[in-house]
Amino acid sequence: MSVQLWETLKEAIVVYTGLTPSTFFTVLALILAVYYVVLGLFGTQPERPRPHHTEEEEMPPLRPPVQLGEITAEELKAYDGNDTGKPLLMAIKGQIYDVSQSRMFYGPGGPYALFAGKDASRALAKMSFEEKDLTGDISGLGPFELDALQDWEYKFMTKYVKVGTVKSELPVTESESTAEPSETTSRDIDTASKPNEDGKSEIGAVKSEETPSNIDAEKENIDPGKEE
């Protein structure tokens, strides 16, 4: 079978090219050689792959954490990673941690960048990315959400350095503002009920002063003649 195909191929080469099979293959080889030589001289060389530098290698060396003490939530916003001269901070349950070593996650462009510079306790507990949950208020959370928040807090405590706390900004309630007048009133009542130097209370003295006059008035009203 293969011998018949070879004989048919030789006959076709002779009929269509007028060359012997050996001459035909020699010319074909020369053409391919010339093609590769020209391609090597004038063709564009493929670009060598550039070495891949990871983001961690391009980042500047980390600075040692700086203790900030107690700061307000507004002051904490300045440490969201946009200013490279400041550390990248984040708070959980009022405790501030330096997360600069995880800038790829919490820095600008990272998946958790919106948590940086804030107390994101509620958002972490609910795994929420909504603006309304970016707060340290954890009231009303369920047990599963509180457990999730506890896991996040434990992770931050073991991985990052605590550098401060968020100052509590609780408003003064109405009961606190009215506490002092109520105390004053109670003191006045106690003073009035205390006995004086004679051993009688002021209230008793007032009653004793009013009693004779009341008796006289009753005597005047009772007229024996009228009864007759």
Kinemage of the C-alpha trace (Angstrom):
@kinemage 1
@onewidth
@group {chain A} dominant
@subgroup {mainchain}
@vectorlist {calphas} color= white
{ca met a 1} P 0.000 0.000 0.000
{ca ser a 2} L 2.749 2.469 0.959
{ca val a 3} L 4.785 1.493 -2.109
{ca gln a 4} L 1.877 2.307 -4.381
{ca leu a 5} L 1.418 5.731 -2.724
{ca trp a 6} L 5.151 6.523 -3.175
{ca glu a 7} L 5.021 5.576 -6.852
{ca thr a 8} L 1.919 7.705 -7.365
{ca leu a 9} L 3.624 10.680 -5.635
{ca lys a 10} L 6.739 10.425 -7.836
{ca glu a 11} L 4.631 10.325 -10.974
{ca ala a 12} L 2.678 13.392 -9.816
{ca ile a 13} L 5.930 15.326 -9.096
{ca val a 14} L 7.278 14.560 -12.546
{ca val a 15} L 3.977 15.429 -14.282
{ca tyr a 16} L 3.298 18.730 -12.436
{ca thr a 17} L 6.862 20.076 -11.893
{ca gly a 18} L 8.942 18.364 -14.571
{ca leu a 19} L 11.510 17.561 -11.886
{ca thr a 20} L 12.689 14.283 -10.553
{ca pro a 21} L 11.602 13.508 -7.019
{ca ser a 22} L 15.127 13.978 -5.644
{ca thr a 23} L 15.479 17.379 -7.342
{ca phe a 24} L 12.041 18.451 -6.118
{ca phe a 25} L 12.799 17.679 -2.455
{ca thr a 26} L 16.233 19.346 -2.676
{ca val a 27} L 14.679 22.560 -3.979
{ca leu a 28} L 12.000 22.422 -1.265
{ca ala a 29} L 14.663 22.080 1.439
{ca leu a 30} L 16.621 25.039 0.065
{ca ile a 31} L 13.504 27.213 0.061
{ca leu a 32} L 12.760 26.407 3.706
{ca ala a 33} L 16.370 27.135 4.703
{ca val a 34} L 16.340 30.539 2.999
{ca tyr a 35} L 13.012 31.378 4.668
{ca tyr a 36} L 14.323 30.720 8.173
{ca val a 37} L 17.539 32.662 7.511
{ca val a 38} L 15.620 35.731 6.328
{ca leu a 39} L 13.213 35.450 9.266
{ca gly a 40} L 16.107 35.335 11.708
{ca leu a 41} L 17.751 38.449 10.206
{ca phe a 42} L 14.760 40.731 9.764
{ca gly a 43} L 12.010 39.204 11.849
{ca thr a 44} L 10.992 40.541 15.296
{ca gln a 45} L 12.348 38.552 18.177
{ca pro a 46} L 9.818 37.419 20.776
{ca glu a 47} L 9.854 39.479 23.968
{ca arg a 48} L 11.325 37.802 26.968
{ca pro a 49} L 8.956 37.527 29.902
{ca arg a 50} L 9.694 40.160 32.495
{ca pro a 51} L 10.287 39.015 36.046
{ca his a 52} L 7.100 39.255 38.060
{ca his a 53} L 7.355 41.423 41.147
{ca thr a 54} L 4.733 40.855 43.768
{ca glu a 55} L 2.999 43.729 45.461
{ca glu a 56} L 4.740 42.949 48.731
{ca glu a 57} L 8.173 43.405 47.115
{ca glu a 58} L 7.184 46.788 45.683
{ca met a 59} L 5.794 48.047 48.997
{ca pro a 60} L 8.095 50.102 51.214
{ca pro a 61} L 9.265 48.512 54.459
{ca leu a 62} L 6.753 48.648 57.268
{ca arg a 63} L 7.237 51.157 60.039
{ca pro a 64} L 6.972 50.088 63.667
{ca pro a 65} L 3.488 50.659 65.128
{ca val a 66} L 2.971 53.984 66.893
{ca gln a 67} L 0.743 54.145 69.970
{ca leu a 68} L -1.963 56.798 69.492
{ca gly a 69} L -3.837 56.473 72.760
{ca glu a 70} L -7.483 57.566 72.708
{ca ile a 71} L -8.697 59.309 69.544
{ca thr a 72} L -12.111 60.166 68.134
{ca ala a 73} L -13.825 58.361 65.266
{ca glu a 74} L -13.325 61.455 63.125
{ca glu a 75} L -9.581 61.435 63.765
{ca leu a 76} L -9.446 57.715 62.924
{ca lys a 77} L -10.646 58.447 59.363
{ca ala a 78} L -7.263 60.001 58.570
{ca tyr a 79} L -5.657 56.537 58.789
{ca asp a 80} L -7.565 54.894 55.911
{ca gly a 81} L -4.440 54.253 53.817
{ca asn a 82} L -4.750 57.152 51.371
{ca asp a 83} L -1.881 58.945 53.101
{ca thr a 84} L 1.161 56.673 52.719
{ca gly a 85} L 2.940 58.614 55.440
{ca lys a 86} L 0.470 57.371 58.054
{ca pro a 87} L -0.179 53.825 59.262
{ca leu a 88} L -3.228 51.895 58.109
{ca leu a 89} L -5.589 51.504 61.058
{ca met a 90} L -8.887 49.795 61.757
{ca ala a 91} L -10.962 49.366 64.898
{ca ile a 92} L -13.069 46.560 66.339
{ca lys a 93} L -15.242 47.112 69.420
{ca gly a 94} L -13.470 50.379 70.123
{ca gln a 95} L -9.959 48.870 69.965
{ca ile a 96} L -7.686 50.254 67.218
{ca tyr a 97} L -5.243 47.944 65.412
{ca asp a 98} L -2.421 48.644 62.961
{ca val a 99} L -3.210 46.593 59.820
{ca ser a 100} L -0.444 48.080 57.649
{ca gln a 101} L 1.015 44.616 57.010
{ca ser a 102} L -2.239 43.648 55.240
{ca arg a 103} L -2.434 46.712 53.005
{ca met a 104} L -3.337 44.480 50.050
{ca phe a 105} L -6.634 43.700 51.815
{ca tyr a 106} L -7.445 46.868 53.786
{ca gly a 107} L -5.566 49.477 51.742
{ca pro a 108} L -6.966 51.474 48.799
{ca gly a 109} L -8.178 49.097 46.104
{ca gly a 110} L -8.333 46.111 48.461
{ca pro a 111} L -11.460 44.003 49.036
{ca tyr a 112} L -11.904 45.394 52.577
{ca ala a 113} L -10.717 48.937 51.934
{ca leu a 114} L -13.999 50.467 53.112
{ca phe a 115} L -13.332 49.137 56.647
{ca ala a 116} L -10.042 51.048 57.001
{ca gly a 117} L -10.055 54.176 59.153
{ca lys a 118} L -13.302 53.140 60.856
{ca asp a 119} L -14.694 51.049 63.659
{ca ala a 120} L -16.349 48.405 61.471
{ca ser a 121} L -17.603 46.152 64.258
{ca arg a 122} L -21.184 45.971 63.015
{ca ala a 123} L -20.169 45.437 59.385
{ca leu a 124} L -17.805 42.603 60.315
{ca ala a 125} L -20.404 40.926 62.511
{ca lys a 126} L -22.973 41.015 59.705
{ca met a 127} L -20.406 40.601 56.888
{ca ser a 128} L -21.985 43.668 55.346
{ca phe a 129} L -20.460 46.196 52.962
{ca glu a 130} L -23.232 48.767 53.367
{ca glu a 131} L -22.342 52.268 54.501
{ca lys a 132} L -24.922 52.225 57.302
{ca asp a 133} L -23.176 49.242 58.964
{ca leu a 134} L -19.746 50.893 59.105
{ca thr a 135} L -20.095 51.737 62.766
{ca gly a 136} L -19.005 50.511 66.161
{ca asp a 137} L -22.620 50.222 67.359
{ca ile a 138} L -23.329 46.516 67.904
{ca ser a 139} L -26.704 46.881 69.606
{ca gly a 140} L -29.418 44.587 68.320
{ca leu a 141} L -27.079 41.935 66.910
{ca gly a 142} L -28.003 38.282 67.192
{ca pro a 143} L -25.935 35.560 68.867
{ca phe a 144} L -24.488 34.261 65.600
{ca glu a 145} L -23.430 37.765 64.566
{ca leu a 146} L -21.815 38.365 67.950
{ca asp a 147} L -19.925 35.081 67.625
{ca ala a 148} L -18.666 36.126 64.191
{ca leu a 149} L -17.539 39.455 65.618
{ca gln a 150} L -15.740 37.632 68.438
{ca asp a 151} L -13.845 35.559 65.859
{ca trp a 152} L -12.766 38.710 64.026
{ca glu a 153} L -11.633 40.320 67.275
{ca tyr a 154} L -9.592 37.257 68.221
{ca lys a 155} L -7.962 37.239 64.794
{ca phe a 156} L -6.993 40.908 65.092
{ca met a 157} L -5.707 40.468 68.636
{ca thr a 158} L -3.391 37.638 67.588
{ca lys a 159} L -2.215 39.088 64.253
{ca tyr a 160} L -2.044 42.876 64.650
{ca val a 161} L -0.730 45.342 67.227
{ca lys a 162} L -3.206 47.379 69.233
{ca val a 163} L -2.283 51.078 69.030
{ca gly a 164} L -5.184 52.850 70.733
{ca thr a 165} L -8.885 53.105 71.467
{ca val a 166} L -11.803 55.009 69.950
{ca lys a 167} L -13.153 57.713 72.240
{ca ser a 168} L -16.758 57.057 73.228
{ca glu a 169} L -19.131 59.823 72.175
{ca leu a 170} L -22.303 58.953 74.076
{ca pro a 171} L -24.848 61.830 74.298
{ca val a 172} L -26.090 63.052 77.691
{ca thr a 173} L -29.546 61.613 78.378
{ca glu a 174} L -32.500 63.594 79.742
{ca ser a 175} L -32.533 61.621 83.000
{ca glu a 176} L -28.935 62.631 83.687
{ca ser a 177} L -29.683 66.307 83.032
{ca thr a 178} L -32.625 66.320 85.474
{ca ala a 179} L -30.922 64.291 88.199
{ca glu a 180} L -29.574 67.302 90.105
{ca pro a 181} L -32.914 69.131 90.587
{ca ser a 182} L -34.516 65.942 91.890
{ca glu a 183} L -31.728 65.545 94.426
{ca thr a 184} L -32.224 69.136 95.546
{ca thr a 185} L -35.923 68.551 96.043
{ca ser a 186} L -35.275 65.469 98.151
{ca arg a 187} L -32.816 67.385 100.285
{ca asp a 188} L -35.421 70.120 100.907
{ca ile a 189} L -37.948 67.518 102.002
{ca asp a 190} L -35.454 65.905 104.369
{ca thr a 191} L -34.591 69.294 105.877
{ca ala a 192} L -38.230 70.107 106.426
{ca ser a 193} L -38.866 66.787 108.140
{ca lys a 194} L -35.863 67.033 110.502
{ca pro a 195} L -36.642 68.088 114.127
{ca asn a 196} L -35.540 71.521 115.249
{ca glu a 197} L -33.597 72.350 118.383
{ca asp a 198} L -36.695 72.045 120.596
{ca gly a 199} L -37.165 68.446 119.461
{ca lys a 200} L -40.193 69.243 117.310
{ca ser a 201} L -40.302 69.253 113.579
{ca glu a 202} L -41.131 72.418 111.697
{ca ile a 203} L -44.253 70.807 110.320
{ca gly a 204} L -45.385 69.962 113.818
{ca ala a 205} L -44.718 73.552 114.886
{ca val a 206} L -46.843 74.887 112.117
{ca lys a 207} L -49.669 72.579 113.046
{ca ser a 208} L -49.429 73.608 116.714
{ca glu a 209} L -49.658 77.263 115.741
{ca glu a 210} L -52.696 76.675 113.567
{ca thr a 211} L -54.575 74.491 116.047
{ca pro a 212} L -55.666 77.233 118.581
{ca ser a 213} L -57.000 79.466 115.864
{ca asn a 214} L -58.992 76.621 114.427
{ca ile a 215} L -60.471 75.847 117.839
{ca asp a 216} L -61.476 79.502 118.385
{ca ala a 217} L -63.152 79.571 115.007
{ca glu a 218} L -65.170 76.501 115.863
{ca lys a 219} L -66.243 78.030 119.188
{ca glu a 220} L -67.502 81.105 117.447
{ca asn a 221} L -69.497 79.044 114.990
{ca ile a 222} L -71.190 77.030 117.745
{ca asp a 223} L -73.763 79.426 119.334
{ca pro a 224} L -75.783 77.892 122.192
{ca gly a 225} L -78.556 80.370 121.578
{ca lys a 226} L -79.077 79.145 118.115
{ca glu a 227} L -79.573 75.640 119.304
{ca glu a 228} L -82.438 76.853 121.537
